[in-house]
Amino acid sequence: MWAGVVLFGGALLFHLVTLPVEFDASRRALVYLRSNGVVRAGEESDGAGKVLTAAALTYVLAFAMALAQFLHFLGLARSND
């Protein structure tokens, strides 16, 4: 049981480390879209920014869900001791 908790903790750490990478990727994507004329300045650019931010926030939610599961598994492992 504890081996699973440790391995899941490693996956949780990976989620945490990749969060800044995902936000940077969204930021770079918006810069690319604007600089290559894919989206125009104004509402279209603002909308693209909101969508890319929402996409990055899905990783925050995935981390929160993984953290909740980790805490659940940790509680189960501690109760079995």
N, C-alpha and C positions, 0 to 999 in steps of 0.2 A: 504494500500500500504506500509506504513512504517513498519507494523508488518512483512511483507514479506521480506523487506530489512534487518531488524534486524535478522530474522531467517536465511536468506541467509548469512549474515555476520558471524553468528555462525558457519555455515557450512564451510565458508572460513577459519575461525580461526582453525577449526578442520583439514582442509587440510594442513595448515601451520605447525601445531603441529606434524602431522604425517610424514612430510618430513624427518626429521632426523632418524625416526624409519625405514623408507623404505631403506634409504642408509645403515643403520647398518645391516638390514636384508640381503641385497645383499652382504655386506662384510662378514657377518657370513656364508652365504651360500657358498661363494667361499672358505673360510677357511675349511668348512666341506667337500666340494668336493675334495679339495687338500689332506686333512688329511686322508680321507678314500679311496684314490686311484681312485676315480671316474674320475678325470682328471689328466693327467700326466703333469709334469713341462714342461715349454716351450710354444710352440705355442698353444697347447690345453688349457693350463691354462690361457694364455693371452686372447684367444678367449672367454673362459667362463667368464673371468673378464669383457670383453667388453660387452657381452650380459647382464650380471647382472647389469652393470652400466647403460646400455640403459634401462633396465627394471625400475630401480630406477628413471631415468630421465623422464619416462612417468608420474610420480607423480608430477614432477616439471611442466610439461606441463599442467597437469590437474589443478594445482593450478593457473597457469597463465590464463587459460581459465575461471576458476571460478572468478578470480579477475576481468577480463574484463567484465564478466556478472554482477558482483556485481556493478562495476562502472556504467555500463549501467542502471541497475535498480535504482541505487542511483540518477542518472541524471533524470530518468523518474519521480521518486518520488519528487524530488526537483522542477521539472517543473510543477507538478500538484498542488503545494502549491500556 
